[in-house]
């Protein structure tokens, strides 16, 4: 039986505008999503008994994971009576704003589409992805894209490869629902409102816009030293955790041309002229941490991960005629 191996990469947000809460309780967003070279590895095998079996530490019961939800949704939408054995090897930190759970779900949809020879189009896969979770549609093809609405409006753009990224994972994680609650409360207390400059129509649905696609594309292709992307979550989150600001300052001191928060946290990132510069910055920061630890200095950084921008979200390979062990949940 054929088995698929999929490496699916994380994303960072180059700026993230979060509009006010709507009547349905959700928020529209706007920003540039960029895949970076930090990847989970999934192996998928079709299972003829119709079961969906998940193997891997997903941080929650398998039946509540985005991986399970994506597989269940795919088989239901395609009216297939098959099931799948899915093994997930996690490398993307959870609760980090790097989109790991969404990336895994997208990999399941793409992988099952190939294994089942369903031949669903990219747009059809994105429609299914939007039913799983907000960021999943981006990861169907990935690379670099302007993302709007609740994450279902994805406009791909050519990827720059002339920079490196250093991702800093703090010692804490961030839950998306709680981050939105903190942001909403902070805005009420500060009297801050984030209203769209205009509402636009996409397939019969209104979505919010603050900057046009053209403006965002222009911002992306500016020299790195001129990047000034803003994440709306940062001022609210750093008021509760000053460590966010300390990590941003550390990345800039290490030579980052630009630093920012990805998603709703907790990871921050620095942008450097190359991946090699990002690696040098990581080594320098690690040395500073080692020298200061034990001398009244308590670091807020847990991991430093150099990475490069990627033009797609997945690398897919077949493993032929392999009998995967089928394990119970």
C-alpha positions in Angstrom: 0.0 0.0 0.0 1.4 3.4 -0.9 2.3 5.9 1.8 2.9 9.6 1.5 5.5 11.5 3.5 4.8 15.3 3.7 7.0 17.9 5.2 4.8 20.9 5.9 6.3 24.2 6.9 5.4 26.9 9.5 4.5 30.5 8.7 5.3 33.9 10.1 3.0 36.9 9.8 4.6 40.0 8.2 2.2 42.4 9.9 -1.2 41.4 11.1 -4.2 43.8 11.2 -7.0 42.5 13.4 -10.3 44.2 12.8 -13.0 44.6 15.5 -15.2 41.7 16.6 -18.1 41.0 14.4 -21.6 39.9 15.3 -20.7 36.3 14.8 -17.9 36.7 17.4 -15.1 36.4 14.9 -12.5 39.0 13.6 -11.5 39.7 10.1 -7.7 39.9 9.6 -5.3 41.3 7.0 -1.6 40.6 6.4 1.1 38.8 4.6 1.7 35.2 5.5 5.2 33.8 4.8 6.2 30.1 4.9 9.6 29.5 6.7 11.8 26.4 7.0 10.5 24.9 10.2 8.5 21.8 9.4 6.3 19.0 10.8 6.5 15.6 9.1 3.4 13.6 8.4 3.0 10.1 7.0 -0.3 9.1 5.5 -1.6 5.6 4.5 -5.1 4.7 3.5 -6.9 2.4 5.8 -9.6 0.1 4.3 -11.6 -0.4 7.5 -12.8 3.2 7.4 -11.0 4.2 10.6 -9.1 7.5 11.1 -6.1 6.7 13.3 -3.7 9.4 14.5 -0.3 8.7 15.9 1.7 11.5 17.4 1.9 14.0 20.2 -0.5 16.8 19.0 -1.1 18.3 22.4 -4.7 17.2 22.6 -6.8 14.1 22.2 -6.5 12.9 18.5 -10.2 13.1 17.9 -10.1 16.9 18.8 -7.1 17.7 16.6 -7.2 19.6 13.3 -5.6 16.5 11.7 -8.5 14.3 12.6 -11.1 17.0 11.7 -9.4 17.5 8.2 -9.4 13.7 7.5 -13.0 13.3 8.7 -14.1 16.3 6.6 -12.3 15.0 3.5 -13.8 11.6 3.6 -17.3 13.0 4.2 -17.0 15.6 1.4 -15.7 13.0 -1.1 -18.2 10.3 0.2 -15.3 7.9 0.6 -15.7 4.9 2.9 -11.9 4.6 3.4 -10.0 5.7 6.4 -6.4 6.7 7.1 -3.5 6.1 9.4 -1.7 9.4 10.0 1.6 9.7 11.8 2.6 13.2 12.9 6.2 14.1 13.9 6.0 17.6 15.5 8.8 20.1 15.1 6.8 23.3 14.8 6.3 24.6 18.4 2.6 24.7 19.5 1.0 27.9 20.9 3.6 29.9 19.0 1.7 31.7 16.2 3.6 29.6 13.6 0.4 27.8 12.3 1.5 24.3 13.1 -1.9 22.8 13.7 -3.3 24.5 10.5 -0.3 23.3 8.5 -0.8 19.7 9.6 -4.5 19.9 8.6 -3.7 21.3 5.2 -1.1 18.5 4.7 -3.8 15.9 5.5 -6.2 17.4 2.9 -3.6 17.6 0.2 -2.2 14.1 1.0 -5.6 12.3 1.0 -6.5 14.1 -2.2 -3.4 12.5 -3.8 -3.7 9.0 -2.2 -7.4 8.8 -3.1 -6.8 10.2 -6.6 -9.8 12.5 -5.9 -8.3 15.3 -8.1 -10.0 18.1 -6.1 -8.8 21.5 -7.4 -6.7 23.8 -5.2 -9.8 26.1 -4.8 -11.9 23.1 -3.7 -9.3 22.1 -1.2 -9.2 25.7 0.2 -13.0 25.6 0.6 -12.6 22.4 2.7 -9.6 23.9 4.5 -11.7 26.9 5.6 -14.1 24.5 7.4 -11.3 23.1 9.5 -9.7 26.3 10.9 -9.0 29.9 10.0 -5.4 29.6 8.7 -5.6 26.3 6.9 -6.5 27.7 3.4 -3.1 29.5 3.2 -1.2 26.2 3.7 -2.8 24.4 0.8 -0.2 26.0 -1.4 1.6 28.4 0.9 4.7 30.4 0.0 3.9 34.0 0.4 0.3 35.4 0.3 -1.9 38.2 1.4 -4.6 36.7 3.6 -7.9 38.3 4.5 -11.3 37.6 6.0 -11.1 34.8 8.5 -8.1 33.4 6.6 -10.1 32.0 3.7 -9.2 34.8 1.2 -5.7 34.0 0.0 -3.9 36.0 -2.7 -0.5 34.4 -3.5 2.5 36.6 -4.5 6.1 35.8 -5.5 8.3 34.9 -2.6 11.5 36.9 -1.8 14.5 34.7 -1.0 16.9 37.5 -0.1 16.6 37.3 3.6 16.9 35.0 6.6 14.6 34.6 9.6 15.5 33.9 13.3 12.4 32.7 15.2 12.6 33.2 19.0 10.3 30.9 21.1 9.7 32.3 24.5 9.3 30.2 27.6 5.5 30.6 27.4 2.9 29.7 24.9 -0.1 31.7 23.7 -3.6 30.4 23.2 -5.4 32.1 20.2 -8.8 32.4 21.9 -7.2 34.0 25.0 -5.1 36.4 22.9 -8.2 37.7 21.1 -9.9 38.2 24.4 -6.9 40.1 25.7 -6.8 42.2 22.6 -10.5 43.0 22.7 -10.3 44.0 26.4 -7.2 46.1 25.8 -8.9 48.0 23.1 -11.9 48.7 25.3 -9.7 50.0 28.1 -7.5 52.1 25.7 -10.4 53.3 23.6 -8.7 51.9 20.5 -10.8 50.9 17.5 -9.6 49.1 14.4 -12.1 49.9 11.7 -11.6 48.9 8.0 -11.2 51.7 5.6 -13.5 49.9 3.2 -15.5 46.7 2.9 -15.0 44.7 -0.2 -16.9 41.8 -1.8 -15.4 38.3 -2.2 -17.7 35.7 -3.7 -20.8 37.3 -2.3 -19.2 37.9 1.2 -18.0 41.2 2.6 -14.6 41.4 4.1 -12.6 44.2 5.8 -9.7 46.1 4.1 -7.2 48.5 5.7 -4.5 48.4 3.0 -4.9 47.4 -0.6 -3.2 44.4 -2.1 -1.0 46.8 -4.0 0.1 48.6 -0.9 1.0 45.3 0.9 2.9 44.0 -2.1 4.9 47.3 -2.2 5.6 47.0 1.5 6.9 43.4 1.1 9.3 44.4 -1.7 10.8 47.4 0.1 14.4 47.1 1.4 14.4 45.1 4.6 15.6 48.0 6.6 12.4 49.9 5.6 10.0 47.1 6.7 7.6 48.4 9.3 5.0 45.7 9.5 2.8 46.0 12.6 1.0 43.2 14.5 -2.1 44.4 16.3 -1.7 41.8 19.0 1.7 43.0 20.2 0.9 46.1 22.3 -1.9 44.2 24.1 0.2 41.1 24.8 3.4 42.9 25.8 1.5 44.9 28.4 0.6 41.6 30.1 4.1 40.1 29.4 7.0 42.6 29.2 9.2 39.7 28.0 7.8 40.2 24.5 9.4 43.7 24.3 12.7 42.3 25.8 12.9 39.6 23.1 12.1 42.2 20.3 14.9 44.4 21.6 17.3 41.4 21.8 16.6 40.5 18.2 17.3 44.1 17.1 20.5 44.3 19.1 21.6 41.1 17.3 21.3 42.9 14.0 17.8 42.2 12.8 16.6 44.7 10.1 13.1 44.2 11.3 11.5 42.3 14.2 7.9 41.3 14.9 5.4 39.0 16.5 3.9 36.2 14.5 0.2 35.4 14.8 -1.2 35.8 18.2 2.1 34.8 19.8 4.1 33.6 21.4 6.9 33.5 18.9 8.7 36.6 17.7 11.1 36.8 14.7 14.0 38.8 13.4 14.6 39.5 9.7 18.2 39.4 8.6 20.0 39.9 5.3 20.6 36.1 4.9 20.0 32.8 6.7 23.7 32.8 7.6 23.4 36.1 9.3 20.4 34.7 11.2 22.5 31.7 12.3 25.2 34.0 13.5 22.7 36.1 15.4 21.3 32.9 17.0 24.8 31.9 18.1 25.5 35.4 19.5 22.3 35.5 21.5 22.8 32.0 22.9 26.3 33.0 24.1 24.9 36.1 25.8 22.2 34.0 27.5 24.8 31.4 28.7 27.1 34.2 30.0 24.3 36.0 31.9 22.4 33.0 33.2 23.1 32.5 36.9 24.1 36.1 37.4 20.7 37.5 38.3 19.6 37.2 34.6 16.6 35.2 33.8 16.2 34.6 30.0 12.7 34.7 28.5 13.9 32.8 25.4 13.5 29.0 25.2 14.5 28.3 21.6 16.2 30.1 18.7 15.5 28.7 15.3 17.2 30.1 12.1 15.1 29.6 9.0 14.7 30.7 5.4 11.6 31.9 3.5 10.0 29.3 1.3 8.0 29.5 -1.9 5.7 26.7 -1.0 4.3 25.0 2.1 4.9 21.3 1.4 7.4 18.8 0.1 5.7 15.5 -0.8 7.2 12.1 -1.5 5.8 8.6 -2.0 7.0 5.6 -0.1 6.0 2.6 -2.3 4.6 -0.7 -1.1 5.0 -0.1 2.6 2.8 -1.8 5.2 2.3 0.9 7.9 1.5 -0.3 11.4 -2.1 0.4 12.2 -2.5 1.4 15.8 -5.5 2.1 17.9 -6.1 5.6 19.3 
